[in-house]
Amino acid sequence: MKDVTMIAPDHLRDIIRTGLLSFPVTPFDAEERFNPKPFAAHLEWLSSYPVAGLIVAGGTGELFSLTPGEVVEVVRTARQVAGDQPVIAGCGYGTRIACDMAREIEAAGGDGILLLPHYLTEAPADGIANRIRAVCKATNMGVIVYNRGQARVSAEQLAQLADECPNLIGFKDGTGDIDTVRRVTVMLGDRLSYIGGMPTHELFAQAYKGAGMPTYSSAVFNFVPETALKFHAAFTAGDDATCERMLRDFYYPFAKIRDRKAGYAVSAIKAGVRLRGFDAGHVRAPLTDLTEDEMGMMQALIDSAR
């Protein structure tokens, strides 16, 4: 593995402040094991496009189905391919597991983590803050908090955590709670980077921009990177006409396929990657793959975008 110095948290925050981010899928082989060769090939293809970073083993990368050891293997493989590009990894589960994962991701060459929810059990606000604080203290990497599901923080909590944890560099929202998003961006200003993280966030990007979020992560970048970058450029330039045309012609038709079954926000992305010629394998249970008819719909959509 090439010896690459970890990107300092403040520098990582600046890199991801406005550029497009995406979540590469995690390929599995016929035995449902992580398959590093097609993962590296897919990353090499994606890395040829100008993006701020790729967040591996995240939501679209099926973090919820990966073991902590597999996450580290994914990071190690990504580090070999990414060169100087930031490698950010999903990190989650209970506090002790998340802290251990953060340390191991850092040792494997990661530059930062996206801290996903602990899942299932509801938790009080101070407990959620304690988890974030513990993970920040467990690593030197930059930490991005993902506000979603069972793990939501208020603007006041986030401000306190930012004061206590210098390596807390980002806030990503997947709740759709614009009121909280606006409170966070107003209260913390330039202290954090802000990333929109709704499923198929392009559908929400313009509204989030008005709330102070200048960028977002794009799942469709996995299989139509040119389309994703074209939308992001129009979004950044305030070209609403182009954004609305692309929403009508590509993103809403994609959402129609995505909404056919729970979990297709991940499954449809992986299907798109397979249709672009990469051996991404199938999704792991409890997710299910698209049907043959739905694969045909995805192929037609990809053809229309190229």
C-alpha angles and dihedrals in degrees: 000000000000113000103246121175114233113256109248113249095243091051092047089051090055093046094054097038097099109359127099118266130195143185114234114213120246112240120220127196127227090282091051092250122140107273109209100184098063089038090057092046092051092047091050089054094047092044090061088071122078105256132143094236149321118243106212125202090018130131096301087038089063097243088167090064098041127093116232088250091054091051090056091049090051090051092047091052092047091051091056091054103035100064107187094348115114115264111206120177136200114250127183153123123091122351098259093046091047092050092050091046091051092053092047093046089053091049090050092057104270122155098199147348136232105218107218125194123287088236136220105020119077113233135194120255095252091050091052089050090050090054092051091047093050094050092048090053092048094063144037091216125102113268125213116195115220110210104207144114114350095353113073128151130196125232090253093052092047092050091053092047091048089054092050099039117050091186093059097105109157149038121204121186127206098158101085089227098140092178092062092042091054093046090052096048093046095045099044101032114173093355091093139029114239124218129184110226110175115135105276088003094193085080089063103027099104093050091048091049088060088054092055103269108128098184145018145192119267121210094185088061083082092074109010103036093160091056092046092051093046091054092046091051091051091046092051092048093049091243096156093170092061092043092052093047091051092046090054097043102038119001100050092045088050090049089052089059092041092053095054092091138009111266095025089117083080101026095053091052092051089047090053091052091052090049090054089059104264121128096235095153124211130310119262123246135297083044120070132210126248117269122249091260091050091049087056090053090051092049091052090049093050091048090052091053097050 
